[in-house]
């Protein structure tokens, strides 16, 4: 009983810390980037509890659960900015490259151009920041410029890092192409979510690889629940080991 109580207290404390950090970063970005405008701005965001923090087919928490918050501000004239905060543990604790990393804090700023009501293009600059006990010795930080074209046929994305991907763990920049599509199933609110991507990390990490995502999402009261099958091809598994093995994970998201 005491173990469960302590676990609950630890998770609650971590959640409050992540939410507070996300809101502070949004306020900081607003102070720096938001110009006086007559346009009506609006805040947006969501908080997520997931059984595994996965990105690009790879677990970023050694397949452990994570708490995440995204908070942003839409200026109202096409510009937007925000932050994403999540628990993080990409490198195995037994690895000589272990950096003691435990928190991912990303900040971004972008511009959205509407061609018509169904098609728009967003250009976003992301700065990925990894904090931890030994992060000063091994840096995993990097910057990425992303282009996303949203159409009725799906979302087409292209991104390129502006420095070495994964910081000190790589030797060069990398680029990525990705396709995402959600299909509504009947009128139930349930959707089929699909993703297919290819990351050219050959110069940076030694090989390029393909990743995929196939999931089902459904609203349940005030939250959206999702169960997803996610992973990489053999090249990705050779690069990252067991954290790139295809597997199921689940998450619950509350939008605010």
Backbone bond lengths (Angstrom), bond angles and torsions (degrees), N, CA, C in turn:
res aa  C-N    CA-C-N  psi(-1)  N-CA   C-N-CA  omega(-1)  CA-C   N-CA-C  phi
1 X - - - 1.471 - - 1.523 110.50 -
2 X 1.365 115.99 -44.13 1.456 119.94 178.63 1.528 111.26 -64.00
3 X 1.349 116.02 -36.13 1.460 119.81 178.87 1.523 111.15 -63.32
4 X 1.336 116.05 -44.20 1.467 119.97 179.20 1.517 110.92 -64.89
5 X 1.349 116.42 -39.90 1.461 119.87 179.57 1.523 111.02 -65.04
6 X 1.341 117.07 -43.10 1.454 120.50 179.36 1.525 111.68 -65.75
7 X 1.339 116.79 -38.35 1.463 120.96 177.70 1.517 110.44 -63.20
8 X 1.342 116.19 -43.79 1.469 120.57 179.62 1.523 110.02 -63.41
9 X 1.321 117.81 -42.74 1.461 121.44 179.71 1.516 111.03 -63.61
10 X 1.330 116.10 -41.01 1.468 120.37 179.89 1.520 110.96 -63.76
11 X 1.350 116.36 -44.69 1.459 120.37 179.98 1.519 111.29 -64.97
12 X 1.342 116.30 -39.34 1.466 120.27 179.53 1.519 110.97 -64.85
13 X 1.336 116.59 -44.69 1.460 120.88 179.25 1.523 110.97 -61.27
14 X 1.324 116.71 -43.01 1.460 121.12 179.19 1.515 111.08 -64.07
15 X 1.329 117.45 -41.41 1.460 121.38 -179.96 1.526 110.54 -62.20
16 X 1.336 116.74 -45.77 1.466 120.62 179.66 1.521 110.35 -62.13
17 X 1.337 116.98 -40.77 1.458 121.06 178.93 1.524 111.21 -62.28
18 X 1.337 117.17 -44.54 1.461 120.97 -178.35 1.522 110.74 -65.93
19 X 1.331 117.25 -44.75 1.467 120.39 179.05 1.526 110.39 -60.81
20 X 1.324 117.28 -45.18 1.465 121.21 -179.44 1.519 111.13 -62.16
21 X 1.328 116.67 -43.37 1.461 120.69 179.95 1.519 110.83 -64.14
22 X 1.327 117.92 -40.82 1.464 121.35 179.37 1.516 111.00 -62.74
23 X 1.329 117.76 -45.13 1.462 121.51 -178.75 1.532 111.14 -66.33
24 X 1.325 117.43 -37.07 1.457 120.32 177.75 1.527 110.88 -65.21
25 X 1.338 116.80 -39.04 1.458 119.99 179.87 1.519 111.58 -67.87
26 X 1.333 117.03 -38.82 1.466 119.80 177.38 1.517 110.31 -61.89
27 X 1.334 117.01 -44.11 1.465 120.55 178.91 1.529 110.63 -60.89
28 X 1.317 116.84 -40.15 1.461 120.98 178.91 1.521 111.20 -64.31
29 X 1.337 116.71 -44.29 1.458 120.36 179.02 1.517 111.60 -64.57
30 X 1.323 116.64 -38.83 1.462 120.21 177.31 1.524 110.74 -59.95
31 X 1.305 116.05 -42.18 1.453 120.57 -178.80 1.519 111.09 -63.46
32 X 1.340 116.45 -36.86 1.454 120.32 -176.26 1.529 112.80 -82.43
33 X 1.352 116.66 -45.64 1.452 120.00 -166.85 1.525 115.86 -102.82
34 X 1.311 119.88 -22.29 1.455 120.49 -173.69 1.519 110.61 -79.17
35 X 1.318 116.54 119.21 1.452 122.42 178.06 1.512 109.57 -93.18
36 X 1.333 118.78 153.05 1.462 120.70 176.83 1.519 110.48 -56.15
37 X 1.293 117.68 132.00 1.459 121.85 -176.52 1.515 109.76 -151.40
38 X 1.337 114.83 149.88 1.453 119.87 176.54 1.521 111.46 -84.34
39 X 1.323 115.54 -9.77 1.460 119.87 -178.17 1.527 109.93 -69.77
40 X 1.310 116.56 151.52 1.457 122.17 178.72 1.522 109.43 -84.85
41 X 1.327 116.85 119.77 1.447 121.06 178.38 1.517 111.02 -93.59
42 X 1.334 115.97 166.76 1.462 120.16 179.99 1.524 109.77 -153.57
43 X 1.340 115.21 144.64 1.451 121.58 175.30 1.538 109.48 -87.16
44 X 1.316 115.32 153.22 1.466 120.54 175.58 1.523 108.26 -150.35
45 X 1.314 115.70 162.47 1.456 118.62 176.74 1.505 113.19 167.04
46 X 1.309 115.53 175.67 1.462 121.08 175.83 1.526 109.12 -156.18
47 X 1.317 114.92 159.01 1.463 121.89 173.80 1.524 108.36 -122.94
48 X 1.330 115.74 142.14 1.465 121.16 -172.87 1.518 110.95 -134.02
49 X 1.313 115.67 140.39 1.466 122.42 167.62 1.520 106.19 -115.01
50 X 1.322 116.83 123.99 1.463 120.98 -174.92 1.530 110.74 -131.43
51 X 1.310 116.24 150.77 1.467 120.38 178.67 1.521 111.56 -76.56
52 X 1.355 117.04 -12.14 1.464 120.69 -179.09 1.529 107.92 -164.21
53 X 1.323 117.31 127.00 1.463 121.42 176.14 1.526 107.91 -84.13
54 X 1.342 116.35 102.29 1.458 120.70 -176.11 1.524 110.26 -117.49
55 X 1.328 115.38 141.24 1.456 122.05 175.90 1.525 108.26 -147.39
56 X 1.327 116.27 135.47 1.468 122.02 179.03 1.530 111.59 56.92
57 X 1.345 116.24 34.96 1.454 121.40 176.48 1.510 114.91 81.33
58 X 1.333 117.89 5.14 1.463 121.72 -173.56 1.527 110.18 -125.05
59 X 1.330 116.87 139.80 1.463 120.78 175.43 1.523 109.81 -75.50
60 X 1.327 116.79 131.11 1.462 122.07 177.61 1.526 111.80 -102.79
61 X 1.353 115.74 10.25 1.469 120.42 177.18 1.529 111.02 -132.97
62 X 1.344 117.62 24.50 1.462 120.76 -178.72 1.533 110.26 55.35
63 X 1.335 115.96 39.05 1.478 126.85 178.84 1.529 113.04 67.23
64 X 1.332 117.71 13.79 1.466 121.07 177.27 1.534 110.94 -89.94
65 X 1.344 117.88 162.37 1.477 121.72 179.42 1.529 112.19 -65.12
66 X 1.327 115.46 163.22 1.463 120.63 -179.87 1.525 110.20 -147.67
67 X 1.316 115.30 153.53 1.460 123.52 172.02 1.519 107.29 -113.74
68 X 1.349 117.29 133.98 1.454 121.11 -173.51 1.522 111.20 -136.67
69 X 1.333 115.46 149.44 1.455 121.49 174.46 1.526 109.02 -138.25
70 X 1.318 116.46 132.49 1.463 122.19 169.77 1.522 107.16 -116.96
71 X 1.330 116.69 129.84 1.456 121.43 178.34 1.516 108.73 -138.54
72 X 1.326 116.40 132.40 1.450 119.44 -177.48 1.506 112.67 -147.14
73 X 1.323 115.14 175.37 1.462 122.06 179.70 1.520 108.72 -137.47
74 X 1.339 116.25 124.58 1.455 122.93 174.72 1.522 107.01 -93.72
75 X 1.334 117.02 112.86 1.456 121.20 -174.33 1.528 111.36 -63.66
76 X 1.346 116.79 -31.69 1.452 120.22 177.93 1.510 114.07 108.13
77 X 1.329 117.44 -9.39 1.462 120.89 179.12 1.526 111.61 -116.37
78 X 1.321 116.18 22.23 1.457 121.75 -179.31 1.511 113.14 106.55
79 X 1.331 117.25 -23.68 1.460 120.86 -179.08 1.529 111.03 -87.64
80 X 1.322 115.70 148.48 1.458 121.96 176.79 1.521 108.93 -149.15
81 X 1.314 116.72 160.58 1.454 121.76 179.91 1.521 108.83 -157.80
82 X 1.315 115.77 164.22 1.461 118.06 -179.80 1.503 113.24 173.35
83 X 1.318 114.63 -165.00 1.454 121.22 -178.22 1.528 110.24 -148.47
84 X 1.328 115.12 153.83 1.456 122.50 174.74 1.518 107.12 -129.74
85 X 1.335 116.65 129.46 1.462 122.08 -178.20 1.529 108.80 -126.43
86 X 1.325 116.85 135.57 1.465 120.55 -178.80 1.526 110.27 -152.36
87 X 1.329 115.74 150.00 1.460 119.59 167.08 1.536 107.85 -62.82
88 X 1.338 116.05 153.03 1.466 119.89 -167.00 1.522 109.59 -154.93
89 X 1.340 116.95 139.89 1.462 121.87 174.95 1.520 108.36 -163.08
90 X 1.322 115.84 72.99 1.465 121.52 -172.33 1.522 113.16 -74.76
91 X 1.317 116.64 -39.40 1.470 121.09 -175.01 1.521 110.25 -95.07
92 X 1.318 115.88 132.85 1.466 120.59 178.94 1.529 110.12 -57.74
93 X 1.336 116.07 138.65 1.469 121.00 -176.89 1.524 112.47 -60.99
94 X 1.342 117.38 -24.00 1.462 120.76 -178.76 1.530 112.54 -86.65
95 X 1.333 117.17 -5.49 1.458 120.82 -177.27 1.527 110.93 -76.48
96 X 1.347 117.45 145.22 1.475 120.00 176.09 1.524 112.44 -67.43
97 X 1.339 116.53 -14.48 1.465 121.36 178.98 1.526 112.15 -94.07
98 X 1.334 116.76 5.78 1.461 120.66 179.62 1.524 110.43 -55.20
99 X 1.343 115.78 125.61 1.470 120.57 -176.67 1.520 112.21 -106.46
100 X 1.328 117.58 3.48 1.455 120.02 -177.32 1.513 112.23 69.67
101 X 1.330 116.07 20.80 1.468 120.45 -176.06 1.524 110.59 -68.06
102 X 1.322 117.18 136.57 1.461 120.12 -179.34 1.519 113.29 -141.89
103 X 1.336 118.19 -2.80 1.455 119.98 -177.77 1.525 110.28 -148.02
104 X 1.317 115.58 130.72 1.468 122.19 173.88 1.525 108.16 -104.41
105 X 1.329 116.23 126.35 1.458 121.46 178.21 1.526 108.05 -129.10
106 X 1.322 117.14 106.47 1.455 121.92 -178.86 1.520 109.95 -104.65
107 X 1.316 116.96 143.51 1.456 121.53 172.59 1.526 107.92 -124.85
108 X 1.326 116.38 148.79 1.460 119.20 -178.38 1.519 110.79 -148.11
109 X 1.338 114.64 156.07 1.456 122.40 174.02 1.527 106.77 -144.27
110 X 1.333 116.88 141.06 1.455 118.78 -176.43 1.508 113.60 -156.17
111 X 1.328 113.82 177.09 1.471 121.26 178.88 1.520 108.32 -135.52
112 X 1.334 115.99 138.23 1.471 122.84 -178.70 1.529 109.69 -117.22
113 X 1.339 115.95 127.25 1.467 120.79 178.54 1.523 109.82 -115.42
114 X 1.335 117.17 123.41 1.458 122.16 -179.55 1.527 109.99 -92.80
115 X 1.333 116.40 122.16 1.456 121.08 174.15 1.526 110.10 -83.31
116 X 1.327 115.48 -41.50 1.466 123.09 172.43 1.521 107.35 -158.62
117 X 1.309 118.70 -172.83 1.470 120.90 -175.46 1.518 113.50 -68.05
118 X 1.336 118.03 -13.64 1.462 121.20 -177.61 1.519 114.48 -112.29
119 X 1.332 116.68 -13.17 1.460 120.05 -174.68 1.527 109.74 -131.53
120 X 1.329 116.82 127.20 1.462 119.52 174.59 1.532 110.01 -149.95
121 X 1.333 114.64 158.09 1.460 122.14 -178.29 1.521 109.21 -120.70
122 X 1.321 117.06 132.97 1.463 121.19 174.82 1.520 109.20 -118.91
123 X 1.331 114.88 140.07 1.466 122.49 175.92 1.524 106.84 -120.30
124 X 1.332 117.12 120.33 1.461 121.26 -171.84 1.518 110.82 -130.47
125 X 1.329 115.64 135.47 1.458 121.96 174.96 1.521 108.36 -105.03
126 X 1.330 116.82 120.57 1.467 122.61 -179.05 1.526 110.23 -109.79
127 X 1.321 115.36 138.50 1.469 121.51 169.57 1.525 107.07 -117.91
128 X 1.343 115.68 116.11 1.460 121.26 -179.43 1.529 108.67 -95.59
129 X 1.324 115.93 122.80 1.462 122.14 -176.58 1.528 108.95 -121.72
130 X 1.320 115.98 125.41 1.461 121.59 -179.42 1.513 109.18 -114.17
131 X 1.342 116.31 122.58 1.453 121.24 179.70 1.535 110.73 -106.99
132 X 1.328 115.54 150.98 1.453 119.76 177.79 1.513 110.95 -179.28
133 X 1.328 114.62 177.33 1.458 119.96 -174.24 1.524 112.63 -67.03
134 X 1.351 117.36 -32.07 1.463 120.62 -178.83 1.523 111.83 -117.85
135 X 1.339 117.02 20.24 1.459 120.65 -173.61 1.527 112.26 -63.46
136 X 1.346 117.50 -21.60 1.463 119.73 179.44 1.530 111.20 -68.94
137 X 1.339 117.03 -25.46 1.462 121.29 -179.04 1.524 111.77 -84.86
138 X 1.321 117.01 -39.61 1.459 121.79 178.45 1.523 108.17 -127.56
139 X 1.309 116.58 112.92 1.467 121.07 -178.50 1.523 110.09 -94.76
140 X 1.324 116.05 132.58 1.464 122.21 175.82 1.536 111.28 -108.12
141 X 1.321 117.74 7.02 1.467 121.50 -176.22 1.524 111.05 -70.57
142 X 1.338 115.91 144.38 1.461 120.43 170.92 1.521 109.60 -158.14
143 X 1.337 115.93 166.46 1.464 123.50 -176.79 1.518 109.31 -117.77
144 X 1.344 116.48 140.87 1.464 120.71 -177.10 1.522 110.13 -136.67
145 X 1.332 115.96 135.91 1.460 122.06 174.79 1.524 107.82 -105.89
146 X 1.348 117.00 125.92 1.451 121.27 -172.70 1.528 111.92 -124.55
147 X 1.323 115.99 137.09 1.458 123.37 175.31 1.528 107.96 -115.51
148 X 1.338 117.51 125.74 1.463 122.74 -179.15 1.525 109.17 -125.21
149 X 1.333 116.48 120.94 1.454 121.76 176.03 1.524 108.31 -105.91
150 X 1.340 116.48 117.17 1.458 122.42 -178.69 1.527 109.26 -100.19
151 X 1.332 116.24 125.80 1.462 122.34 -178.65 1.525 109.05 -138.55
152 X 1.347 117.61 168.17 1.472 119.39 174.64 1.528 112.75 -62.71
153 X 1.324 117.08 -15.89 1.467 121.43 -178.05 1.524 112.50 -95.84
154 X 1.326 116.72 2.04 1.449 120.60 178.89 1.516 112.07 127.36
155 X 1.307 115.56 179.98 1.463 122.67 -179.11 1.528 108.94 -105.81
156 X 1.328 115.70 125.09 1.457 122.20 179.14 1.534 108.26 -109.82
157 X 1.335 116.76 126.49 1.460 120.45 -173.73 1.520 111.32 -127.23
158 X 1.343 113.54 146.16 1.467 121.31 172.70 1.527 107.06 -138.76
159 X 1.328 116.81 133.45 1.466 120.00 178.44 1.519 109.86 -138.76
160 X 1.322 114.06 155.53 1.463 120.58 178.68 1.524 107.90 -143.30
161 X 1.321 116.92 130.76 1.461 119.92 176.68 1.526 109.34 -74.81
162 X 1.316 115.70 146.02 1.460 120.65 179.82 1.524 112.23 -95.10
163 X 1.323 116.35 -3.64 1.465 121.93 174.45 1.526 107.39 -150.58
164 X 1.316 117.57 -170.63 1.462 120.99 -177.14 1.521 111.08 -62.37
165 X 1.322 115.98 125.96 1.451 120.07 177.95 1.534 108.88 -66.90
166 X 1.327 116.75 140.31 1.464 123.37 -177.19 1.522 112.34 62.22
167 X 1.327 117.11 23.60 1.452 121.47 173.56 1.515 114.09 55.67
168 X 1.321 117.29 -121.34 1.466 122.47 -174.58 1.529 113.39 -71.40
169 X 1.324 118.02 -9.81 1.470 119.97 -178.01 1.529 112.46 -87.06
170 X 1.330 118.84 -2.67 1.453 121.04 -177.82 1.521 110.85 -130.00
171 X 1.348 114.82 178.01 1.453 119.72 -174.54 1.531 113.26 -123.66
172 X 1.334 117.80 -1.90 1.460 118.91 -175.76 1.524 110.34 -162.58
173 X 1.327 116.00 175.57 1.454 123.04 175.17 1.532 109.27 -76.62
174 X 1.331 116.40 170.58 1.462 120.75 179.34 1.524 109.39 -149.29
175 X 1.329 116.51 154.68 1.458 119.66 174.85 1.522 109.96 -127.32
176 X 1.330 114.68 160.13 1.465 120.56 -171.49 1.520 110.49 -142.61
177 X 1.329 116.20 141.37 1.461 122.06 172.30 1.523 107.66 -122.15
178 X 1.350 115.75 144.47 1.467 119.16 -173.56 1.520 110.24 -152.18
179 X 1.338 114.49 148.25 1.466 121.14 175.97 1.526 108.83 -128.99
180 X 1.348 116.12 133.16 1.463 121.83 177.71 1.521 109.65 -128.92
181 X 1.330 115.88 143.09 1.456 120.64 178.07 1.528 109.72 -152.40
182 X 1.337 116.25 133.36 1.467 121.97 174.11 1.516 108.93 -115.91
183 X 1.319 115.67 132.19 1.459 121.71 -179.97 1.521 109.38 -115.82
184 X 1.329 116.03 124.50 1.464 119.93 177.05 1.522 109.64 -71.32
185 X 1.324 116.92 134.53 1.459 121.99 178.78 1.522 108.58 -103.81
186 X 1.289 116.62 109.56 1.456 123.47 -177.96 1.538 109.69 59.41
187 X 1.293 118.49 -146.86 1.463 122.59 177.97 1.524 111.14 -114.18
188 X 1.309 115.95 27.66 1.463 121.18 -172.66 1.522 113.51 -89.32
189 X 1.325 117.37 -10.39 1.460 120.59 -173.49 1.508 112.50 89.49
190 X 1.327 117.42 -9.77 1.461 122.07 178.13 1.524 109.06 -77.48
191 X 1.328 116.44 140.32 1.461 120.19 179.34 1.523 110.80 -133.12
192 X 1.326 114.91 151.37 1.460 122.69 173.93 1.525 107.12 -100.66
193 X 1.326 117.01 120.62 1.460 122.00 -173.83 1.529 110.05 -110.45
194 X 1.334 115.57 126.50 1.462 120.38 -175.72 1.523 110.57 -126.10
195 X 1.319 115.70 144.32 1.464 121.28 177.27 1.522 109.20 -145.85
196 X 1.323 116.40 137.92 1.460 122.27 174.13 1.522 107.62 -139.70
197 X 1.328 116.94 125.88 1.451 120.68 -177.66 1.513 112.65 -137.73
198 X 1.318 114.89 160.53 1.465 121.73 176.92 1.510 107.70 -137.27
199 X 1.321 117.28 126.80 1.462 122.25 -177.62 1.524 108.86 -116.81
200 X 1.337 115.59 117.54 1.458 121.06 179.28 1.533 108.81 -84.45
201 X 1.305 115.15 87.20 1.468 121.38 178.91 1.533 110.87 -108.30
202 X 1.338 116.17 22.27 1.467 119.29 -174.26 1.520 112.06 -62.07
203 X 1.343 117.66 -46.57 1.460 120.26 -179.83 1.525 111.23 -72.55
204 X 1.330 115.81 -32.87 1.466 119.91 -175.76 1.522 112.80 -79.49
205 X 1.343 116.60 -42.39 1.464 120.32 -172.39 1.523 113.47 -122.47
206 X 1.357 117.31 -9.25 1.457 119.99 178.13 1.503 115.23 111.15
207 X 1.340 118.02 -13.66 1.461 120.59 179.93 1.528 109.55 -162.86
208 X 1.334 116.37 156.10 1.461 122.50 172.49 1.519 108.22 -98.05
209 X 1.347 116.63 157.20 1.459 117.94 -179.06 1.525 111.33 -149.22
210 X 1.332 114.71 161.99 1.459 123.07 178.59 1.525 109.07 -108.23
211 X 1.336 116.71 142.05 1.458 121.06 176.26 1.522 109.66 -130.53
212 X 1.323 116.49 160.08 1.458 120.57 -174.93 1.519 110.80 -148.36
213 X 1.334 113.92 162.03 1.455 121.16 -179.08 1.528 107.44 -149.79
214 X 1.308 117.97 130.35 1.459 122.25 176.62 1.525 107.99 -140.51
215 X 1.332 116.19 115.86 1.452 118.62 -174.88 1.509 113.80 -144.68
216 X 1.315 115.20 170.02 1.458 122.79 176.35 1.523 108.06 -125.07
217 X 1.347 116.46 128.62 1.465 122.28 179.99 1.515 109.73 -116.47
218 X 1.327 116.04 146.56 1.459 120.17 179.65 1.524 109.96 -150.87
219 X 1.331 117.56 135.30 1.469 119.10 174.08 1.522 110.72 -71.74
220 X 1.324 115.70 136.18 1.461 121.94 175.88 1.525 106.91 -132.78
221 X 1.315 116.74 98.15 1.454 120.51 -175.01 1.514 110.59 62.45
222 X 1.330 117.78 -127.84 1.464 120.70 -177.24 1.529 114.38 -84.05
223 X 1.337 118.14 -1.01 1.456 121.34 -176.92 1.522 110.56 -120.69
224 X 1.332 114.64 166.32 1.458 121.73 173.07 1.517 108.49 -115.94
225 X 1.332 116.32 125.67 1.457 121.80 179.79 1.524 109.18 -103.26
226 X 1.312 116.05 144.50 1.467 120.48 -177.43 1.519 109.66 -143.43
227 X 1.311 115.63 137.75 1.465 120.90 170.57 1.522 107.10 -123.17
228 X 1.326 116.07 132.36 1.462 121.34 -168.04 1.520 111.48 -136.75
229 X 1.341 114.94 143.74 1.457 121.72 171.41 1.521 106.71 -103.80
230 X 1.344 116.91 121.60 1.458 121.32 -169.12 1.518 109.83 -138.82
231 X 1.332 116.54 144.64 1.457 119.03 177.71 1.516 112.16 173.64
232 X 1.330 115.65 -165.86 1.465 122.48 -178.78 1.526 110.28 -130.45
233 X 1.333 115.24 173.86 1.461 119.60 173.16 1.531 109.09 -81.41
234 X 1.319 117.11 -172.83 1.465 120.97 -175.91 1.521 112.42 -61.73
235 X 1.339 116.44 -35.22 1.466 119.96 -179.71 1.523 110.77 -63.02
236 X 1.336 116.58 -41.36 1.454 120.30 178.30 1.512 111.80 -66.28
237 X 1.338 116.67 -38.25 1.458 120.70 179.28 1.524 111.59 -68.19
238 X 1.342 116.29 -34.41 1.467 119.80 176.14 1.527 110.96 -67.55
239 X 1.335 117.15 -35.13 1.461 121.50 -179.14 1.526 112.35 -72.48
240 X 1.338 116.36 -45.08 1.465 120.79 -169.28 1.522 114.74 -111.38
241 X 1.331 117.40 -7.57 1.453 119.30 178.97 1.522 113.03 77.07
242 X 1.331 116.60 -148.22 1.464 121.68 -171.26 1.522 112.97 -65.13
243 X 1.340 118.61 -23.86 1.463 119.64 -178.42 1.527 112.29 -71.87
244 X 1.349 117.29 -7.43 1.461 121.50 176.60 1.523 112.08 -105.99
245 X 1.338 117.69 1.52 1.460 120.74 178.30 1.530 109.93 -64.96
246 X 1.332 118.26 138.45 1.471 120.73 176.24 1.520 111.31 -58.24
247 X 1.325 116.96 134.90 1.458 121.21 -177.94 1.516 110.61 -160.47
248 X 1.321 116.11 163.77 1.463 121.74 174.64 1.529 109.26 -90.69
249 X 1.330 116.01 144.80 1.456 120.96 168.98 1.520 108.26 -145.64
250 X 1.321 116.06 160.56 1.469 121.14 -176.23 1.520 109.97 -129.13
251 X 1.326 116.11 153.09 1.462 119.95 177.05 1.527 110.35 -150.65
252 X 1.321 114.65 155.52 1.466 122.17 176.85 1.524 107.06 -126.97
253 X 1.350 116.51 130.15 1.465 121.81 -174.95 1.512 110.85 -124.86
254 X 1.326 114.96 134.30 1.466 121.50 174.43 1.521 108.19 -114.60
255 X 1.317 116.92 121.60 1.464 122.07 -178.86 1.522 110.17 -93.50
256 X 1.333 116.22 134.79 1.463 119.92 179.80 1.524 110.64 -126.99
